[in-house]
Amino acid sequence: MYKLYGTTHTSTCAAKAALAEADAPFEEVEIATRKQQHLTEEYRKINPRQQVPSLMLPDGSIVTEGPAILLHVADAHPGAGLAPPPGTSARAQHDRWLIFLALNVNEAGQRMNYPERFTTDSNGKQAVEEAARAYMDRHFGIFEEALGNGPYFFGTDLSMLDIYVWMLAQWPGGSKDSFEANCPKIVRLADTAKVRPKIAPIHEENFGA
Ligand SMILES: N[C@@H](CCC(=O)N[C@@H](CS)C(=O)NCC(=O)O)C(=O)O
């Protein structure tokens, strides 16, 4: 049985959706970031960066970093078909865009949420946030152009990449209206994923209806 460390309203939701779509049994361990539970010494031993999510595998080892968790779950449950087989060109594209979004969009979200971590200038937080918002928009735009007819990246087959995009699309840097206007294919992907029977309850508990 897997153990998923995290909480709602964080990127734990993608790991939870991945486990649900893979039909992998898991237990949840609440690490409420809003109550600073990620900052304990006990949790630092699980995730040295003191962030959520973290996943304990059935053998007791720990995987951190959301995309690594998604890729592991896909490979450990190949029957669920949540990523193309390793070594194929389709898998290279899947991993390419997953890493692209983690490095550029998710990390821009970090700069928007915690600007003080990215500047030593006590008056510089607003500039960090504004630059991060523009950086996020630019990289969402690059992925929007890479999306085909959809609704998912690989047409009608859901992949871990789509689960990650569904999550990121809930936190666009700017207004919802401008995101819908600039990234209609990403919005359609996310809207298709969010009503899947296994993702819908996770969407509801994290983002409402
Ligand atoms: N690189 C990490 C980032 C995870 C992340 O951003 N986690 C946020 C919640 S969504 C967090 O734990 N924030 C608390 C903090 O950084 O202090 C991953 O991909 O898993």
The ligand as an SDF file (V2000), in Angstrom:
LIG
                    3D

 20 19  0  0  0  0  0  0  0  0999 V2000
    9.0590   20.7390   -6.7380 N   0  0  0  0  0  0  0  0  0  0  0  0
    7.9770   20.3070   -5.8780 C   0  0  0  0  0  0  0  0  0  0  0  0
    7.1210   21.5010   -5.5440 C   0  0  0  0  0  0  0  0  0  0  0  0
    5.9550   21.1210   -4.6570 C   0  0  0  0  0  0  0  0  0  0  0  0
    5.2680   22.3460   -4.1030 C   0  0  0  0  0  0  0  0  0  0  0  0
    5.3280   23.4110   -4.7030 O   0  0  0  0  0  0  0  0  0  0  0  0
    4.6110   22.1510   -2.9580 N   0  0  0  0  0  0  0  0  0  0  0  0
    3.9760   23.2610   -2.2670 C   0  0  0  0  0  0  0  0  0  0  0  0
    2.4710   23.0520   -2.1970 C   0  0  0  0  0  0  0  0  0  0  0  0
    1.7600   23.0110   -3.8160 S   0  0  0  0  0  0  0  0  0  0  0  0
    4.4900   23.3040   -0.8370 C   0  0  0  0  0  0  0  0  0  0  0  0
    4.7250   22.2820   -0.2210 O   0  0  0  0  0  0  0  0  0  0  0  0
    4.6590   24.5080   -0.3190 N   0  0  0  0  0  0  0  0  0  0  0  0
    5.1200   24.7310    1.0080 C   0  0  0  0  0  0  0  0  0  0  0  0
    6.4690   25.4000    1.0130 C   0  0  0  0  0  0  0  0  0  0  0  0
    7.1470   25.4300   -0.0330 O   0  0  0  0  0  0  0  0  0  0  0  0
    6.8430   25.8790    2.0920 O   0  0  0  0  0  0  0  0  0  0  0  0
    7.1440   19.2230   -6.5710 C   0  0  0  0  0  0  0  0  0  0  0  0
    7.0550   19.2460   -7.8020 O   0  0  0  0  0  0  0  0  0  0  0  0
    6.6010   18.3440   -5.8900 O   0  0  0  0  0  0  0  0  0  0  0  0
  1  2  1  0
  2  3  1  0
  2 18  1  0
  3  4  1  0
  4  5  1  0
  5  6  2  0
  5  7  1  0
  7  8  1  0
  8  9  1  0
  8 11  1  0
  9 10  1  0
 11 12  2  0
 11 13  1  0
 13 14  1  0
 14 15  1  0
 15 16  2  0
 15 17  1  0
 18 19  2  0
 18 20  1  0
M  END
$$$$
